[in-house]
Amino acid sequence: MIPARFDYHRPGDIAAALAILGEHGDEARVIAGGHSLIPMMKLRMTDLAHLVDLQDIAELRDIAVEGGTVRLGAMVTQHDLIASAELAQAAPLVREAALQIADPQVRYCGTVGGNVANGDPGNDMPGLMQCLGATFHLVGPGGERTVAARDYYEAAYMTAREDDEILTAITFAVPSGGYAYEKQKRKIGDYATAACAALVTMEGGRCTQASIAMTNLSDVPVWSEAAVQALVGTGCEADAIGAAVEAARADIDPTEDNRGPVDFKRHVAGVMIRRAIERAVSRA
């Protein structure tokens, strides 16, 4: 299908983008890579009179690693995440996850900001950013504010971002220890049936820190504190990993769709969670 008629805007800075959103209110929406919004417009699931493209805002395209903190501009593409040697050194988990998103054509256009901003439960980056304990930076008419990734998602396509705000950047501390992103999908380009991001730090043969987050297993990404508690203080032996897997599975709430029934998704989730934890432990 073809989207309904709309006016196209391409501002050169954040202030101009905010001004357009302020002028047109609910009739305007920002677009980053467009891989979520454009299909919805084609299907007439959303009807917008004004589209505000962020492509020309250079300040949203930076990748920086300074003082133990990683900063990703919202318009950094998945390809940029893969190609950055500095990011691969500081946070290899991000590159590993980005390589599993869709296909090269999508990764050249799809942005990290667009992936996390709109609350699509199938997107990979929201769960990954919860695993990393990331912070989202928002700018609106009232100025700048931050929201923790673990507090940002409220329901499918519902987030803490106001309609007149723009997500400008994502920051997180450089992670330590072992890492892994495991994803099962039906075919190249599909959303995950189930995916899991894991970080594990081992000191003296004991787990001192961990983080486990899952994708497309609820209407929001799921960070499992119970799975973390099951691992920390243990040597990450088989029984501890098994307990963490079951704790994480208890936190998910999958629904039946064309990727399979609920029982199948729970089974696949268990496999992905176990693989992610085991590989993170091996790397730690």
Backbone hydrogen bonds in HBPLUS format (Angstrom, degrees):
<---DONOR---> <-ACCEPTOR-->    atom                        ^
c    i                          cat <-CA-CA->   ^        H-A-AA   ^      H-
h    n   atom  resd res      DA  || num        DHA   H-A  angle D-A-AA Bond
n    s   type  num  typ     dist DA aas  dist angle  dist       angle   num
A0007-ASP N   A0049-ALA O   2.74 MM  42  6.00 169.0  1.75 142.1 143.0     1
A0051-LEU N   A0007-ASP O   2.83 MM  44  6.22 161.7  1.87 167.7 173.2     2
A0009-HIS N   A0051-LEU O   2.79 MM  42  5.99 160.5  1.83 175.5 173.2     3
A0053-ASP N   A0009-HIS O   2.81 MM  44  6.03 164.9  1.84 163.4 158.8     4
A0017-ALA N   A0013-ASP O   3.16 MM   4  6.48 155.5  2.22 147.3 154.4     5
A0018-LEU N   A0014-ILE O   2.87 MM   4  6.14 161.7  1.91 158.5 162.8     6
A0019-ALA N   A0015-ALA O   3.00 MM   4  6.19 148.1  2.10 141.4 150.5     7
A0020-ILE N   A0016-ALA O   3.11 MM   4  6.40 152.2  2.19 146.3 152.2     8
A0021-LEU N   A0017-ALA O   3.08 MM   4  6.39 161.3  2.11 149.6 154.7     9
A0022-GLY N   A0018-LEU O   2.82 MM   4  6.01 155.5  1.88 147.5 154.8    10
A0023-GLU N   A0019-ALA O   2.93 MM   4  6.11 147.3  2.04 142.1 150.6    11
A0024-HIS N   A0020-ILE O   3.07 MM   4  6.24 157.4  2.13 151.6 156.2    12
A0025-GLY N   A0021-LEU O   2.82 MM   4  5.51 135.4  2.02 145.4 153.5    13
A0027-GLU N   A0024-HIS O   3.14 MM   3  5.59 154.9  2.20 139.6 136.3    14
A0028-ALA N   A0025-GLY O   3.13 MM   3  5.88 167.3  2.15 126.3 127.7    15
A0049-ALA N   A0027-GLU O   3.06 MM  22  5.25 131.7  2.30 131.8 145.9    16
A0050-HIS N   A0027-GLU O   2.95 MM  23  6.03 143.3  2.08 162.7 155.7    17
A0029-ARG N   A0050-HIS O   3.10 MM  21  6.55 141.3  2.25 147.2 157.2    18
A0052-VAL N   A0029-ARG O   2.88 MM  23  5.96 170.1  1.89 149.8 150.9    19
A0031-ILE N   A0052-VAL O   2.85 MM  21  5.89 149.0  1.95 144.5 141.7    20
A0054-LEU N   A0031-ILE O   3.18 MM  23  6.31 161.0  2.21 178.7 172.8    21
A0038-ILE N   A0034-GLY O   3.10 MM   4  5.36 151.5  2.18 127.8 136.5    22
A0041-MET N   A0037-LEU O   2.93 MM   4  6.24 148.8  2.03 152.2 161.9    23
A0042-LYS N   A0038-ILE O   2.87 MM   4  6.15 156.0  1.93 154.9 161.7    24
A0043-LEU N   A0039-PRO O   3.00 MM   4  6.21 150.0  2.10 145.5 152.9    25
A0045-MET N   A0040-MET O   2.83 MM   5  5.10 151.0  1.91 165.8 163.5    26
A0044-ARG N   A0041-MET O   3.05 MM   3  4.88 155.6  2.11 100.3 107.1    27
A0057-ILE N   A0054-LEU O   3.16 MM   3  5.70 169.5  2.18 124.0 125.9    28
A0060-LEU N   A0057-ILE O   3.13 MM   3  5.91 166.7  2.15 122.4 126.5    29
A0061-ARG N   A0058-ALA O   3.07 MM   3  5.59 159.9  2.11 126.0 125.9    30
A0075-MET N   A0060-LEU O   2.79 MM  15  5.19 146.2  1.91 139.9 147.3    31
A0073-GLY N   A0062-ASP O   2.77 MM  11  5.04 159.2  1.81 167.0 165.4    32
A0064-ALA N   A0071-ARG O   2.93 MM   7  5.12 162.9  1.96 150.0 154.7    33
A0071-ARG N   A0064-ALA O   2.77 MM   7  5.12 159.8  1.81 157.7 160.9    34
A0066-GLU N   A0069-THR O   2.95 MM   3  5.40 152.1  2.03 159.5 158.3    35
A0069-THR N   A0066-GLU O   2.95 MM   3  5.40 155.1  2.01 115.8 123.9    36
A0174-VAL N   A0068-GLY O   2.86 MM 106  5.36 167.5  1.87 139.5 140.4    37
A0070-VAL N   A0172-PHE O   2.81 MM 102  5.42 176.3  1.81 167.0 166.2    38
A0172-PHE N   A0070-VAL O   3.05 MM 102  5.42 146.8  2.16 144.0 152.6    39
A0072-LEU N   A0170-ILE O   2.79 MM  98  5.16 166.3  1.81 157.2 162.1    40
A0170-ILE N   A0072-LEU O   2.88 MM  98  5.16 148.2  1.98 143.1 153.6    41
A0076-VAL N   A0073-GLY O   3.11 MM   3  5.55 165.1  2.13 120.4 121.5    42
A0074-ALA N   A0168-THR O   2.90 MM  94  5.01 154.2  1.97 133.0 126.8    43
A0113-GLY N   A0074-ALA O   2.82 MM  39  3.92 141.0  1.98 137.6 133.6    44
A0112-VAL N   A0076-VAL O   2.84 MM  36  5.90 159.8  1.88 175.0 174.4    45
A0080-ASP N   A0077-THR O   3.04 MM   3  5.00 115.7  2.47  92.9 108.3    46
A0081-LEU N   A0077-THR O   3.06 MM   4  6.48 151.7  2.14 148.2 155.5    47
A0078-GLN N   A0110-GLY O   2.90 MM  32  6.02 147.3  2.01 161.2 161.0    48
A0082-ILE N   A0078-GLN O   3.11 MM   4  6.43 149.9  2.20 144.3 151.9    49
A0079-HIS N   A0107-ARG O   2.91 MM  28  5.14 144.3  2.03 139.1 128.2    50
A0083-ALA N   A0079-HIS O   2.87 MM   4  6.08 153.3  1.94 151.8 159.5    51
A0084-SER N   A0080-ASP O   3.07 MM   4  6.02 135.0  2.28 148.0 155.6    52
A0088-ALA N   A0084-SER O   3.02 MM   4  6.22 156.9  2.08 144.4 151.3    53
A0089-GLN N   A0085-ALA O   3.04 MM   4  6.21 145.1  2.17 143.1 151.2    54
A0090-ALA N   A0086-GLU O   3.08 MM   4  6.30 157.0  2.14 143.7 150.0    55
A0091-ALA N   A0087-LEU O   2.69 MM   4  5.55 169.3  1.70 156.4 160.2    56
A0094-VAL N   A0091-ALA O   3.05 MM   3  5.88 145.1  2.18 124.6 130.8    57
A0096-GLU N   A0092-PRO O   3.00 MM   4  6.25 163.5  2.02 154.2 159.1    58
A0097-ALA N   A0093-LEU O   3.03 MM   4  6.22 155.5  2.09 147.0 152.6    59
A0098-ALA N   A0094-VAL O   2.92 MM   4  6.11 163.8  1.95 151.8 156.8    60
A0099-LEU N   A0095-ARG O   3.03 MM   4  6.18 152.1  2.11 151.9 157.6    61
A0100-GLN N   A0097-ALA O   2.96 MM   3  5.39 151.8  2.05 110.8 119.7    62
A0101-ILE N   A0098-ALA O   3.18 MM   3  5.33 168.8  2.19 110.9 113.4    63
A0106-VAL N   A0103-ASP O   3.10 MM   3  5.48 118.3  2.50 109.6 123.4    64
A0107-ARG N   A0103-ASP O   2.96 MM   4  6.19 162.5  1.99 157.9 163.7    65
A0108-TYR N   A0104-PRO O   3.02 MM   4  6.20 140.2  2.19 150.3 157.8    66
A0109-CYS N   A0106-VAL O   3.05 MM   3  5.48 144.0  2.19 109.2 119.2    67
A0110-GLY N   A0106-VAL O   2.68 MM   4  5.63 173.0  1.68 174.0 176.1    68
A0115-ASN N   A0111-THR O   3.02 MM   4  6.13 148.0  2.13 138.3 147.3    69
A0116-VAL N   A0112-VAL O   3.17 MM   4  6.38 145.7  2.29 143.1 149.9    70
A0117-ALA N   A0113-GLY O   2.89 MM   4  5.76 148.3  1.99 150.9 160.0    71
A0157-TYR N   A0119-GLY O   2.86 MM  38  4.15 169.9  1.87 124.2 121.4    72
A0123-ASN N   A0120-ASP O   3.18 MM   3  5.73 163.2  2.21 118.1 122.8    73
A0216-ASN N   A0121-PRO O   3.21 MM  95  5.25 128.3  2.49 164.5 159.1    74
A0128-LEU N   A0124-ASP O   3.35 MM   4  6.51 164.5  2.37 150.3 154.7    75
A0129-MET N   A0125-MET O   2.81 MM   4  5.92 160.1  1.85 156.9 160.8    76
A0130-GLN N   A0126-PRO O   3.03 MM   4  6.32 144.4  2.17 143.1 153.0    77
A0131-CYS N   A0127-GLY O   2.93 MM   4  6.22 154.5  1.99 149.5 156.5    78
A0132-LEU N   A0128-LEU O   3.00 MM   4  6.33 148.6  2.10 144.5 153.2    79
A0134-ALA N   A0129-MET O   2.91 MM   5  5.19 175.5  1.92 160.3 159.6    80
A0133-GLY N   A0130-GLN O   3.10 MM   3  4.99 152.6  2.18  98.7 107.3    81
A0149-ALA N   A0134-ALA O   2.94 MM  15  5.48 175.8  1.94 145.5 144.1    82
A0135-THR N   A0171-THR O   2.78 MM  36  5.30 155.8  1.84 157.8 165.4    83
A0171-THR N   A0135-THR O   2.98 MM  36  5.30 162.1  2.01 150.6 156.4    84
A0136-PHE N   A0147-VAL O   2.80 MM  11  5.23 176.2  1.80 155.7 155.2    85
A0147-VAL N   A0136-PHE O   2.93 MM  11  5.23 153.4  2.00 146.3 154.7    86
A0137-HIS N   A0169-ALA O   2.90 MM  32  5.15 166.0  1.91 158.2 154.7    87
A0168-THR N   A0137-HIS O   2.82 MM  31  5.70 155.9  1.88 155.1 163.2    88
A0138-LEU N   A0145-ARG O   2.86 MM   7  5.39 176.1  1.87 168.6 169.3    89
A0145-ARG N   A0138-LEU O   2.94 MM   7  5.39 153.9  2.01 150.5 154.7    90
A0139-VAL N   A0166-ILE O   2.90 MM  27  5.32 154.3  1.96 144.1 152.3    91
A0166-ILE N   A0139-VAL O   2.80 MM  27  5.32 156.9  1.85 149.0 155.6    92
A0140-GLY N   A0143-GLY O   2.95 MM   3  5.30 160.4  1.99 141.6 147.6    93
A0143-GLY N   A0140-GLY O   2.96 MM   3  5.30 165.9  1.98 119.2 121.6    94
A0151-ASP N   A0148-ALA O   2.87 MM   3  5.26 157.4  1.92 113.5 121.2    95
A0152-TYR N   A0149-ALA O   3.42 MM   3  5.11 154.5  2.49  95.3 102.4    96
A0160-ALA N   A0152-TYR O   2.86 MM   8  5.08 133.5  2.08 142.6 153.4    97
A0154-GLU N   A0158-MET O   2.95 MM   4  5.46 162.8  1.98 147.4 148.6    98
A0155-ALA N   A0158-MET O   3.24 MM   3  4.97 157.0  2.29 136.1 133.6    99
A0158-MET N   A0155-ALA O   2.93 MM   3  4.97 164.0  1.95 129.0 125.6   100
A0165-GLU N   A0162-GLU O   3.02 MM   3  5.30 158.8  2.07 119.7 119.7   101
A0178-GLY N   A0200-VAL O   2.66 MM  22  5.10 143.4  1.79 170.8 158.7   102
A0200-VAL N   A0178-GLY O   2.91 MM  22  5.10 160.3  1.95 138.3 142.5   103
A0180-ALA N   A0198-ALA O   3.02 MM  18  5.33 132.3  2.25 151.1 151.3   104
A0198-ALA N   A0180-ALA O   2.89 MM  18  5.33 158.0  1.93 159.6 162.5   105
A0182-GLU N   A0196-CYS O   2.94 MM  14  5.36 160.8  1.98 156.8 158.1   106
A0196-CYS N   A0182-GLU O   2.82 MM  14  5.36 153.7  1.89 152.8 161.3   107
A0184-GLN N   A0194-ALA O   2.97 MM  10  5.64 166.2  1.99 167.6 172.1   108
A0193-THR N   A0184-GLN O   2.71 MM   9  5.67 164.0  1.73 153.8 159.6   109
A0190-ASP N   A0187-LYS O   3.12 MM   3  5.69 164.3  2.15 137.5 138.6   110
A0215-THR N   A0195-ALA O   2.96 MM  20  5.05 157.6  2.02 133.1 136.7   111
A0197-ALA N   A0213-ALA O   2.83 MM  16  5.32 164.6  1.85 158.6 164.0   112
A0213-ALA N   A0197-ALA O   3.02 MM  16  5.32 161.8  2.06 151.7 156.1   113
A0199-LEU N   A0211-SER O   2.93 MM  12  5.08 148.9  2.03 146.0 152.3   114
A0211-SER N   A0199-LEU O   2.90 MM  12  5.08 137.7  2.08 146.8 146.8   115
A0201-THR N   A0209-GLN O   2.89 MM   8  5.06 169.3  1.90 145.8 144.5   116
A0208-THR N   A0201-THR O   2.88 MM   7  5.73 155.9  1.94 147.9 156.0   117
A0203-GLU N   A0206-ARG O   2.80 MM   3  5.39 161.5  1.83 158.6 159.8   118
A0206-ARG N   A0203-GLU O   3.09 MM   3  5.39 161.3  2.13 110.0 115.9   119
A0207-CYS N   A0234-THR O   2.71 MM  27  5.60 161.4  1.74 168.4 173.7   120
A0233-GLY N   A0207-CYS O   2.77 MM  26  5.29 169.3  1.78 147.7 150.9   121
A0224-SER N   A0212-ILE O   2.94 MM  12  5.74 160.8  1.98 157.6 164.0   122
A0214-MET N   A0222-VAL O   2.72 MM   8  5.12 152.0  1.79 140.5 149.9   123
A0222-VAL N   A0214-MET O   3.14 MM   8  5.12 164.9  2.16 139.5 144.1   124
A0253-ASP N   A0217-LEU O   2.80 MM  36  5.85 147.9  1.91 154.2 164.3   125
A0228-VAL N   A0224-SER O   3.34 MM   4  6.63 152.2  2.42 139.0 145.9   126
A0229-GLN N   A0225-GLU O   2.97 MM   4  6.30 160.3  2.01 151.9 156.6   127
A0230-ALA N   A0226-ALA O   3.05 MM   4  6.27 141.9  2.21 139.8 149.9   128
A0231-LEU N   A0228-VAL O   3.05 MM   3  5.33 140.9  2.20 104.2 115.2   129
A0232-VAL N   A0228-VAL O   2.97 MM   4  6.15 171.8  1.98 169.1 170.2   130
A0234-THR N   A0231-LEU O   3.05 MM   3  5.67 159.5  2.09 141.4 143.2   131
A0240-ALA N   A0237-GLU O   3.10 MM   3  5.34 119.8  2.48 102.6 117.2   132
A0241-ILE N   A0237-GLU O   2.96 MM   4  6.26 163.7  1.99 161.3 166.3   133
A0242-GLY N   A0238-ALA O   2.87 MM   4  6.03 155.6  1.93 145.1 152.7   134
A0243-ALA N   A0239-ASP O   2.97 MM   4  6.15 149.2  2.06 138.4 146.2   135
A0244-ALA N   A0240-ALA O   2.96 MM   4  6.23 151.5  2.05 144.7 152.6   136
A0245-VAL N   A0241-ILE O   2.88 MM   4  6.15 156.1  1.94 152.3 158.6   137
A0246-GLU N   A0242-GLY O   3.08 MM   4  6.33 165.0  2.11 148.4 151.7   138
A0247-ALA N   A0243-ALA O   2.94 MM   4  6.10 150.8  2.03 142.4 151.1   139
A0248-ALA N   A0244-ALA O   2.92 MM   4  6.11 157.8  1.96 149.1 154.6   140
A0249-ARG N   A0245-VAL O   2.90 MM   4  6.13 159.0  1.95 150.9 157.2   141
A0250-ALA N   A0246-GLU O   3.03 MM   4  6.16 139.6  2.19 137.9 147.7   142
A0251-ASP N   A0248-ALA O   3.00 MM   3  5.26 146.5  2.11 104.7 114.9   143
A0252-ILE N   A0249-ARG O   3.40 MM   3  5.50 158.2  2.45 102.1 108.0   144
A0257-ASP N   A0260-GLY O   3.28 MM   3  5.63 159.9  2.32 139.1 142.4   145
A0260-GLY N   A0257-ASP O   3.03 MM   3  5.63 167.1  2.05 119.9 123.5   146
A0265-LYS N   A0261-PRO O   3.07 MM   4  6.38 161.5  2.10 154.4 159.9   147
A0266-ARG N   A0262-VAL O   2.90 MM   4  6.18 156.5  1.96 155.5 162.2   148
A0267-HIS N   A0263-ASP O   3.02 MM   4  6.25 152.2  2.10 142.8 150.3   149
A0268-VAL N   A0264-PHE O   2.88 MM   4  6.19 168.2  1.90 158.1 160.4   150
A0269-ALA N   A0265-LYS O   2.79 MM   4  5.92 156.6  1.85 147.0 154.3   151
A0270-GLY N   A0266-ARG O   3.06 MM   4  6.28 157.0  2.11 143.6 148.4   152
A0271-VAL N   A0267-HIS O   3.13 MM   4  6.52 153.6  2.21 149.2 156.2   153
A0272-MET N   A0268-VAL O   2.93 MM   4  6.22 165.5  1.95 158.6 161.8   154
A0273-ILE N   A0269-ALA O   2.87 MM   4  6.01 166.3  1.88 158.6 162.4   155
A0274-ARG N   A0270-GLY O   3.04 MM   4  6.09 163.8  2.07 143.3 148.1   156
A0275-ARG N   A0271-VAL O   2.98 MM   4  6.15 165.8  2.00 150.3 154.5   157
A0276-ALA N   A0272-MET O   2.92 MM   4  6.06 161.0  1.96 148.8 154.1   158
A0277-ILE N   A0273-ILE O   2.97 MM   4  6.18 168.1  1.99 154.5 157.4   159
A0278-GLU N   A0274-ARG O   2.89 MM   4  6.01 171.6  1.90 156.7 159.6   160
A0279-ARG N   A0275-ARG O   2.95 MM   4  6.01 160.4  1.98 147.9 153.2   161
A0280-ALA N   A0276-ALA O   2.92 MM   4  6.04 155.9  1.98 145.8 153.0   162
A0281-VAL N   A0277-ILE O   2.87 MM   4  6.07 160.7  1.91 154.4 159.6   163
A0282-SER N   A0278-GLU O   2.99 MM   4  6.19 156.3  2.05 142.8 149.4   164
A0283-ARG N   A0279-ARG O   3.04 MM   4  6.24 145.2  2.16 142.4 151.0   165
A0284-ALA N   A0280-ALA O   2.93 MM   4  6.12 129.5  2.19 139.2 153.5   166
A0284-ALA N   A0281-VAL O   3.07 MM   3  4.96 130.5  2.32  92.8 106.8   167
